């Protein structure tokens, strides 16, 4: 049976506006909708430039979104949302801000808690309008139906998936990413790459999604190094923004695989930003999966400009060199990860079956531990 005979559904925001200088379209959208009570969910830096959105009235800003947000961070946001009762929630930032914005749009007044909605399609509904405006090129969260938040009690991510968290409007303005520093540009770019590459090689891969995945990989290969070298390269920024959007399209119907599962403990345990965590793991899972998806792996290598290699060792080495050329230090030990934690991390990663069951090659806890040690 080919994937062309496998049913699939792709859901995207009803309106997606892509292009430089379009941030103010959010304000025009709010006025057209008659929204008068806006809540902007953002990090400290982007909170200082919400004027670019041209929102009507006096929007309330929750500007303390943390990298890898946890339940206390979410609860602080929900307190604000319950108090002001917004009719428009806007995620303005990276994936963390956009994920929390989704939850702020569906939880207040619903009678549901974050634990009630964790999982697939458990959200009762949404009464407020939701807009998403990414300021990094990595997560593609503006186009998706998932939100992730860390539970401090378990040090695991709670994943919520619901069609009710799909934005009414996504505005992708690449000029908003011109301020992103080189290290963050590199890490978030590899995150976008990982979304596309993992969906492309997944057991659930589908021709409908391969279209976006392949083009997203090619865009990263063409533009990421340019944007890292010159942050003012507007064409490169636009190329990466589109790659990130395409990665978001991949997440809904197909999702990620071992790369993200193995990366998650780096964020939940050691607060390594998600993009960087994916960059640290990407070379290792790309190589590990190669025997199961040799042709697709070769296609990824070609798109990234890597020398062709068939052995796991050669593929890993080439991908590590590619990351290093972007300025990414790929050693876990250099990012504050204690060696004593590797076994616990391997156990936690191996338990993320919603992702590992999609991986093209079965992976054991022992093999995950070997990846961590190789990356250490």
matplotlib code that plots the C-alpha trace (Angstrom):
import matplotlib.pyplot as plt

x = [0.0, 1.4, 1.0, -1.2, -3.9, -3.6, -6.2, -4.7, -6.0, -4.1, -5.5, -4.1, -5.1, -7.9, -5.8, -2.0, -0.2, 3.4, 5.8, 8.0, 6.3, 3.0, 3.0, 0.4, -2.0, -2.9, -4.3, -6.3, -7.6, -8.6, -10.5, -12.3, -13.3, -14.4, -12.0, -11.4, -9.7, -6.4, -4.0, -0.5, 1.5, 5.2, 8.7, 10.4, 12.1, 9.1, 6.8, 8.8, 7.8, 4.1, 3.5, 4.4, 1.2, -0.9, -3.5, -6.6, -7.1, -4.8, -3.8, -2.7, 0.8, 1.9, 5.6, 7.2, 7.0, 10.0, 12.0, 10.6, 7.5, 6.3, 2.9, 3.6, 4.4, 1.1, -0.8, 0.5, -0.7, -4.1, -4.6, -4.2, -6.5, -9.2, -9.0, -9.2, -11.3, -9.8, -11.7, -8.4, -5.3, -2.1, 1.1, 4.0, 7.4, 8.9, 7.3, 7.0, 4.9, 2.7, 2.1, 1.1, -1.2, -3.0, -3.6, -4.7, -7.3, -8.9, -8.5, -10.0, -13.7, -13.7, -13.7, -10.8, -7.2, -4.0, -4.0, -7.6, -6.7, -3.3, -3.4, -5.3, -8.6, -9.7, -10.4, -14.1, -13.9, -12.7, -14.7, -12.0, -10.2, -6.5, -3.7, -0.1, 2.9, 6.3, 9.5, 11.9, 12.1, 12.0, 8.9, 6.2, 3.8, 1.8, 0.5, -0.1, -2.6, -0.2, 1.1, 3.7, 4.3, 6.6, 5.3, 7.9, 6.7, 7.6, 10.1, 8.2, 6.3, 2.5, 1.4, -2.0, -3.3, -6.6, -8.1, -9.5, -6.0, -5.5, -5.1, -7.7, -4.8, -1.1, 1.1, 4.6, 6.7, 10.3, 11.5, 10.6, 13.5, 16.2, 17.0, 17.6, 21.3, 23.4, 23.4, 19.6, 19.2, 21.3, 19.6, 16.0, 16.9, 17.9, 14.6, 12.8, 15.0, 14.3, 10.5, 10.8, 13.4, 11.6, 8.3, 9.9, 11.4, 8.6, 6.7, 3.7, 5.3, 2.8, 3.2, 1.0, 3.4, 6.6, 6.0, 6.4, 9.1, 11.4, 11.0, 11.5, 14.8, 16.0, 15.2, 17.2, 20.1, 20.0, 19.5, 20.5, 24.2, 23.5, 21.3, 23.8, 26.6, 24.6, 21.5, 20.4, 20.0, 16.3, 16.0, 17.6, 15.4, 12.3, 13.5, 13.9, 10.5, 9.0, 10.9, 9.6, 6.1, 6.4, 7.8, 4.6, 2.5, 4.4, 3.7, -0.1, -0.8, 2.6, 4.6, 8.2, 10.1, 13.1, 15.0, 12.5, 11.9, 15.6, 15.9, 13.1, 14.9, 17.6, 14.9, 12.8, 15.7, 18.4, 16.5, 18.4, 16.3, 14.3, 16.0, 19.4, 18.4, 17.2, 20.5, 22.5, 20.6, 19.9, 23.2, 22.8, 19.2, 19.8, 22.6, 20.8, 17.8, 19.7, 19.7, 15.9, 15.4, 18.6, 17.2, 15.5, 18.6, 20.6, 18.1, 18.4, 22.2, 22.1, 19.7, 22.1, 25.1, 26.7, 29.1, 27.3, 27.9, 26.3, 27.7, 26.2, 29.6, 30.1, 26.5, 26.9, 30.3, 29.1, 26.0, 28.1, 30.4, 27.5, 26.2, 29.7, 30.0, 26.9, 28.6, 26.7, 28.7, 27.3, 28.8, 26.2, 28.9, 29.4, 25.8, 25.7, 24.3, 25.8, 27.0, 25.2, 21.8, 22.3, 20.7, 17.6, 17.3, 17.4, 14.6, 12.5, 13.1, 12.3, 8.9, 7.8, 6.0, 3.8, 7.0, 9.2, 6.5, 6.7, 10.4, 11.5, 13.8, 13.1, 15.2, 15.9, 16.7, 20.2, 20.6, 19.3, 21.8, 24.5, 23.4, 23.7, 27.1, 28.3, 27.1, 28.6]
y = [0.0, 3.4, 6.5, 7.9, 5.4, 6.6, 9.2, 12.4, 15.8, 19.0, 22.0, 25.5, 28.9, 30.3, 33.4, 33.3, 36.5, 36.2, 39.0, 41.7, 44.7, 42.9, 43.0, 45.8, 43.5, 42.2, 45.5, 45.7, 42.2, 43.2, 46.3, 44.3, 41.7, 44.4, 43.2, 45.8, 43.8, 42.4, 40.2, 39.9, 37.0, 37.7, 37.6, 40.6, 41.8, 41.5, 43.1, 46.3, 46.4, 45.5, 48.9, 47.2, 45.3, 48.5, 47.1, 49.2, 50.6, 49.7, 46.0, 44.2, 42.6, 39.5, 39.9, 37.3, 34.1, 31.9, 29.7, 26.2, 27.6, 25.5, 25.2, 28.1, 30.4, 29.3, 29.8, 33.4, 34.1, 32.5, 34.8, 37.8, 36.3, 35.5, 39.1, 41.0, 38.6, 39.3, 38.9, 38.6, 36.7, 37.3, 35.2, 37.5, 35.8, 32.4, 29.0, 29.4, 32.6, 31.2, 27.9, 29.8, 32.1, 29.0, 27.8, 31.3, 31.3, 28.0, 27.5, 30.6, 30.1, 26.6, 24.7, 22.7, 22.6, 22.0, 18.4, 18.0, 18.9, 17.2, 14.7, 14.8, 16.7, 17.0, 20.8, 21.6, 24.7, 28.3, 31.6, 34.2, 35.1, 33.9, 35.5, 34.3, 36.4, 34.6, 36.6, 33.6, 31.1, 27.7, 26.3, 27.0, 27.1, 29.8, 27.2, 24.4, 22.9, 21.8, 23.5, 22.2, 23.1, 21.6, 19.9, 20.7, 17.8, 15.2, 17.3, 16.1, 18.1, 18.1, 18.1, 19.5, 19.0, 20.5, 22.0, 24.7, 26.0, 26.7, 30.5, 32.5, 34.6, 33.9, 36.9, 35.8, 39.0, 38.0, 41.5, 40.7, 38.2, 40.7, 41.3, 37.6, 37.1, 34.6, 31.8, 31.9, 32.1, 29.0, 27.0, 27.9, 27.2, 23.7, 23.3, 24.1, 21.7, 19.0, 19.4, 18.9, 16.1, 14.1, 14.4, 13.5, 10.3, 9.4, 6.1, 8.3, 10.3, 11.2, 12.6, 15.5, 16.6, 15.6, 18.5, 20.9, 18.9, 18.7, 22.4, 23.4, 21.4, 23.0, 26.5, 25.9, 24.5, 27.6, 30.3, 29.4, 30.0, 33.3, 34.5, 33.5, 35.3, 38.4, 39.0, 41.9, 39.6, 40.0, 37.4, 34.8, 35.8, 35.4, 32.0, 30.8, 32.2, 30.2, 27.1, 27.4, 27.8, 24.7, 22.9, 23.9, 22.4, 19.1, 18.9, 18.6, 15.5, 13.7, 15.2, 14.6, 11.5, 10.5, 13.7, 15.7, 12.9, 12.7, 16.5, 17.1, 16.2, 18.7, 21.4, 20.1, 19.1, 21.6, 24.5, 24.3, 26.3, 24.0, 25.0, 24.4, 21.1, 19.9, 21.1, 19.1, 15.9, 16.3, 14.8, 11.8, 10.9, 11.7, 9.1, 6.5, 6.5, 6.4, 2.6, 2.6, 5.6, 5.7, 7.4, 10.2, 10.7, 11.1, 13.7, 15.6, 15.5, 16.9, 19.7, 20.7, 20.6, 17.7, 15.3, 12.0, 9.4, 6.0, 4.9, 6.2, 7.5, 9.4, 10.9, 11.9, 13.5, 15.5, 16.8, 17.7, 19.6, 21.4, 22.5, 23.5, 25.7, 27.5, 28.2, 25.6, 23.9, 20.4, 19.0, 18.4, 18.8, 22.4, 23.3, 22.3, 18.8, 16.6, 13.2, 11.6, 12.7, 10.8, 7.6, 9.3, 11.4, 8.3, 6.7, 9.8, 10.1, 6.5, 6.9, 9.5, 7.0, 9.5, 10.5, 7.4, 5.2, 7.3, 6.9, 5.0, 2.7, 1.2, 2.8, 1.3, 3.1, 1.8, 3.3, 6.7, 6.6, 5.8, 8.9, 11.1, 9.7, 10.3, 13.9, 14.4]
z = [0.0, -1.0, 1.1, -1.8, -0.6, 3.0, 4.1, 5.5, 6.5, 6.6, 8.5, 8.2, 9.4, 7.2, 6.6, 6.2, 5.2, 4.3, 3.4, 4.8, 6.5, 7.1, 11.0, 11.0, 9.3, 12.7, 13.7, 10.5, 11.2, 14.8, 13.5, 10.8, 13.5, 15.9, 18.6, 21.3, 24.1, 22.9, 24.9, 23.5, 24.7, 24.2, 25.6, 27.1, 23.9, 21.6, 24.3, 23.7, 20.0, 19.9, 18.3, 15.0, 15.2, 15.1, 17.5, 18.3, 21.8, 24.6, 24.3, 27.5, 27.2, 29.0, 28.3, 30.5, 28.4, 29.3, 27.0, 27.3, 29.3, 32.2, 34.0, 36.5, 33.5, 31.9, 35.1, 35.4, 31.9, 32.6, 35.6, 33.3, 30.7, 33.3, 34.6, 31.3, 29.3, 25.9, 22.6, 20.7, 21.8, 19.8, 20.1, 19.3, 19.6, 19.1, 19.6, 23.3, 23.0, 20.3, 22.2, 25.4, 23.3, 22.0, 25.6, 26.7, 23.9, 24.9, 28.7, 30.4, 31.2, 29.7, 32.9, 31.6, 33.0, 31.1, 32.3, 31.1, 27.5, 27.3, 24.4, 21.1, 20.5, 24.1, 24.0, 24.2, 22.0, 21.7, 22.1, 21.3, 18.2, 17.8, 15.8, 15.6, 14.6, 14.7, 15.3, 14.8, 12.0, 13.6, 15.2, 12.6, 15.5, 13.8, 11.4, 13.8, 16.2, 19.0, 22.2, 24.5, 28.1, 30.7, 33.8, 36.6, 38.7, 36.0, 33.9, 30.9, 28.3, 28.2, 24.5, 23.6, 20.1, 19.0, 15.9, 18.2, 18.7, 15.0, 14.5, 12.7, 11.2, 10.9, 9.8, 8.8, 8.5, 7.8, 8.7, 12.4, 12.4, 11.4, 15.0, 15.8, 16.7, 14.7, 17.3, 17.7, 13.9, 13.5, 16.2, 15.2, 11.5, 12.4, 14.3, 11.1, 9.3, 11.8, 11.5, 7.7, 7.8, 10.5, 8.8, 5.5, 6.9, 9.3, 9.1, 8.6, 5.8, 3.0, -0.5, 0.5, 3.2, 1.4, -0.9, 2.0, 3.8, 0.8, -0.1, 3.6, 3.7, 0.5, 1.8, 4.9, 2.9, 0.7, 3.2, 6.7, 6.4, 4.6, 7.4, 10.1, 8.2, 7.6, 9.7, 7.4, 4.4, 3.9, 1.2, 3.5, 6.3, 4.1, 2.9, 6.5, 7.5, 4.7, 5.6, 9.2, 8.0, 5.8, 8.8, 10.7, 7.9, 8.4, 12.1, 12.1, 10.0, 10.3, 13.2, 14.3, 15.3, 17.3, 16.8, 18.9, 21.4, 22.1, 22.2, 24.7, 27.9, 27.1, 27.4, 30.2, 32.5, 31.5, 30.0, 26.7, 24.2, 21.9, 18.7, 20.1, 21.6, 18.2, 16.6, 19.2, 18.3, 14.6, 13.3, 15.4, 14.5, 10.9, 10.8, 13.0, 10.7, 7.4, 7.0, 7.1, 4.8, 2.7, -0.4, 1.6, 3.8, 0.6, -0.6, 2.7, 2.4, -1.1, -0.2, 2.6, 0.3, 2.3, 0.7, 0.0, 2.6, 3.2, 6.5, 9.8, 10.8, 7.6, 7.7, 11.3, 10.7, 7.8, 9.6, 12.7, 10.4, 8.8, 12.3, 13.4, 10.2, 11.5, 14.8, 16.8, 19.5, 19.4, 22.6, 25.3, 28.0, 26.8, 27.5, 31.1, 30.7, 33.5, 32.4, 35.4, 33.8, 30.5, 31.6, 33.1, 29.9, 27.8, 29.9, 29.5, 25.8, 25.2, 26.9, 24.4, 22.3, 20.4, 18.5, 18.7, 17.2, 14.1, 13.7, 10.6, 12.6, 16.0, 18.7, 22.1, 25.3, 25.1, 21.6, 22.8, 25.6, 23.1, 21.1, 24.2, 25.0, 21.4, 21.6, 25.0]

ax = plt.figure().add_subplot(projection="3d")
ax.plot(x, y, z, "-o")
ax.set_aspect("equal")
plt.show()
